[in-house]
Amino acid sequence: MMLLFDLALVASLLALAVHVVVEPDERSGIIAFLAFGLLLGLVWARLAAPDVALTEIAIGGGGTGVLLLRAEAAIRGRGKHEEPMTRTSKLAAAMGCAAISVGLGFAVLSFASPAPTLAPTAVEALPATGLGNPVTAVLLAYRALDTLLEKIVVLLALIGVWSLAPDALWGGAPEVRPSAVPDPLAYLARVLPPFGVVIGVYMFWVGADAPGGTFQAGTVLAAMWLLVMMGGLRPPPETAALPLRLALAGGPVLFLAIAFLGFAFADGFLAYPKALAKPLIVAIEAALTVSVAAALAMLVAGPARKAPS
């Protein structure tokens, strides 16, 4: 029975992938891409990788799709339409995609069997961190520098988006509310956020010992905040607002502060005292969850459209 389910899942993924590529309407293609991300999350769940599945559903099936929809709406609103590709261009693109697919297939088939893994080593070192989730240990302990740099990259991306605002609007507020709020959107904006906040906080809290974590929780919280803004219940904050900037910078700043304290109280940069490892990691994750939620929400909201007050 599960074999039939897996085969149907693979067939659906392939069909959606082809649909995304050949669909001439941008919005329909983006919606298909959202569905692709959700199904890919199921694939990761079937491969016993729940952390990756949650991330894929949150980012690939949610955040990225919303960004693409916003970009498509902005291009459509300016009346800009891309010229259709010629048959030669389509053939060249198809051949390039096929070559990449074949290369990836050979690469996967050439892997050693069983594949080499550091999973046992990661699990053996878990007691030193006090964590129960090896994925969180990798992200916040074993490879903490990578995680820190990733969060800084997100902030740099947001600064890049904000820089697209005209000089006269710098520091003002973005505009995400449609001119006419549909009744279903207004209803969801009133009903869903309390449940979404509880789910986001739960995903953060259990991330230390079970599947979940900062990025997944931050994405859910960002989605709830965007829903409230799009439903017209709360206006977007001005990009120069101090609370917003503190929320954005708080996570990376706390991460850096604890990293440097490692020189005084542990073995060096980004090292944790063994007795305080888990509390410090949970504190970092809490601050990063707020920063990720604020950054993702403001990335989707876009640059300022209103002058600062």
SVG drawing of the C-alpha trace seen along z (x, -y; Angstrom):
<svg xmlns="http://www.w3.org/2000/svg" viewBox="-17 -63 56 65">
<polyline fill="none" stroke="black" stroke-width="0.4" points="0.0,0.0 2.8,-2.5 4.6,-1.6 1.5,-2.7 1.4,-5.9 5.1,-6.6 4.7,-5.9 1.7,-8.3 3.7,-10.9 6.6,-10.7 4.2,-10.8 2.5,-13.9 5.8,-15.6 7.0,-15.0 3.7,-16.2 3.8,-19.3 7.4,-20.0 6.5,-19.7 3.5,-21.9 5.5,-24.6 8.0,-24.7 5.4,-24.7 2.6,-26.8 2.5,-30.1 0.6,-31.9 2.9,-33.1 0.4,-33.0 -0.7,-29.5 2.9,-28.4 3.6,-29.9 0.5,-28.2 1.7,-24.9 5.2,-25.6 3.5,-26.0 1.8,-22.7 5.1,-21.2 6.7,-22.4 4.0,-20.9 4.3,-17.5 8.1,-17.6 7.6,-18.1 5.7,-14.8 8.6,-13.2 11.0,-14.3 8.6,-13.0 8.5,-9.6 12.4,-9.7 12.2,-10.0 13.6,-13.6 10.9,-15.5 13.0,-18.7 13.7,-19.0 10.0,-18.3 8.9,-21.1 11.4,-23.5 10.4,-22.6 6.7,-23.1 7.4,-26.4 9.9,-27.9 9.5,-26.0 5.7,-25.6 5.0,-28.9 7.5,-31.8 9.1,-31.4 5.7,-31.1 4.4,-34.2 7.5,-36.2 7.0,-35.0 3.3,-35.9 4.2,-39.4 6.8,-39.8 4.3,-38.6 1.7,-41.1 4.2,-44.0 5.2,-43.2 1.6,-42.8 0.7,-46.0 3.3,-47.9 2.0,-46.4 5.3,-44.7 5.0,-41.4 7.9,-39.1 8.3,-38.4 7.5,-34.7 10.5,-32.5 11.3,-31.3 11.2,-27.6 15.0,-27.5 15.3,-29.1 12.8,-26.6 14.7,-23.7 18.0,-24.9 16.4,-25.3 14.9,-21.9 18.2,-20.3 20.0,-22.1 17.5,-20.9 17.7,-17.4 21.5,-17.4 21.5,-18.7 18.9,-16.0 21.0,-13.3 24.1,-14.6 22.3,-14.7 21.0,-11.1 24.5,-9.8 25.8,-11.6 23.2,-10.1 23.7,-6.6 27.4,-6.9 27.1,-7.4 28.6,-4.7 26.1,-2.2 25.6,-2.5 26.2,-6.2 28.9,-7.6 27.3,-9.5 28.3,-11.4 24.9,-10.8 26.3,-8.4 29.0,-10.9 26.4,-13.7 24.2,-11.5 27.2,-10.5 28.0,-14.2 24.4,-15.2 24.9,-14.8 27.4,-17.6 24.8,-20.0 21.9,-18.9 19.7,-18.7 17.6,-15.8 17.4,-16.9 20.6,-16.2 19.5,-18.6 19.3,-21.5 22.7,-20.4 24.2,-20.6 22.7,-24.0 23.4,-25.6 26.5,-23.8 28.5,-21.7 28.0,-24.2 26.9,-27.2 29.0,-29.6 27.1,-28.6 23.8,-29.2 24.9,-32.6 26.0,-33.7 22.7,-32.4 20.8,-34.7 23.0,-37.7 22.5,-36.9 18.7,-37.1 19.1,-40.6 21.3,-41.7 18.7,-40.5 16.1,-42.5 18.3,-45.6 18.6,-45.0 14.8,-45.0 14.4,-48.1 17.0,-49.9 14.6,-49.7 12.4,-52.3 12.8,-55.9 14.9,-58.2 11.9,-60.2 10.2,-57.1 13.2,-55.6 12.2,-54.6 8.5,-54.6 6.0,-51.7 5.4,-49.1 2.0,-48.4 0.6,-44.9 -3.2,-45.4 -5.1,-45.0 -7.4,-47.8 -10.4,-45.6 -10.0,-43.0 -11.9,-39.8 -14.3,-38.5 -12.5,-35.1 -9.2,-36.9 -10.7,-39.2 -12.2,-36.2 -9.0,-34.2 -7.1,-37.2 -9.3,-37.2 -9.5,-33.5 -6.1,-32.0 -3.5,-34.1 -4.1,-32.9 -3.8,-29.2 -0.8,-30.1 1.1,-31.8 0.5,-28.8 1.8,-26.5 4.8,-28.7 5.7,-28.9 5.3,-25.2 7.5,-24.5 10.2,-26.7 9.9,-25.2 10.1,-21.5 12.9,-22.1 15.5,-21.5 14.4,-17.9 12.1,-17.1 11.5,-18.1 11.0,-21.8 13.1,-24.9 13.8,-28.5 13.2,-28.7 10.0,-26.7 8.6,-28.6 9.6,-32.0 8.0,-31.2 4.7,-30.3 4.8,-33.5 5.7,-35.6 2.7,-34.1 0.3,-35.1 1.7,-38.6 1.3,-39.0 -2.2,-37.7 -3.1,-40.3 -1.5,-43.1 -3.1,-41.9 -6.5,-41.7 -6.3,-45.3 -6.3,-44.6 -2.9,-46.2 -0.8,-48.4 2.7,-47.4 5.3,-49.0 7.6,-51.7 11.0,-50.3 12.7,-52.9 10.6,-51.8 12.9,-51.0 10.9,-47.9 11.1,-46.4 14.8,-47.0 15.5,-45.6 13.5,-42.5 15.4,-42.1 18.9,-42.5 18.2,-41.0 18.7,-37.4 22.1,-37.8 23.3,-40.2 22.5,-37.8 24.1,-35.0 27.3,-37.0 27.4,-38.0 27.1,-34.5 29.7,-33.4 32.3,-35.9 31.5,-35.0 32.7,-31.5 36.3,-32.9 35.8,-33.7 33.6,-30.8 34.3,-27.9 36.8,-26.7 36.6,-29.6 34.3,-31.3 30.8,-29.8 31.6,-27.3 29.1,-26.8 29.8,-26.0 28.6,-22.4 26.2,-23.2 24.6,-26.1 24.7,-24.8 21.0,-24.0 19.7,-27.2 22.0,-29.3 21.0,-27.5 17.3,-27.9 17.8,-31.6 19.5,-32.0 16.7,-30.1 14.1,-32.3 15.7,-35.5 16.4,-34.1 12.8,-33.0 11.6,-36.6 14.3,-37.9 13.4,-35.3 9.7,-36.1 10.2,-39.8 12.7,-39.4 10.5,-37.1 7.4,-39.1 9.1,-42.4 10.8,-40.6 7.3,-39.7 6.0,-43.2 8.6,-44.8 10.1,-48.3 8.5,-51.3 5.5,-52.7 4.5,-55.4 6.6,-58.4 7.7,-58.1 5.4,-59.9"/>
</svg>
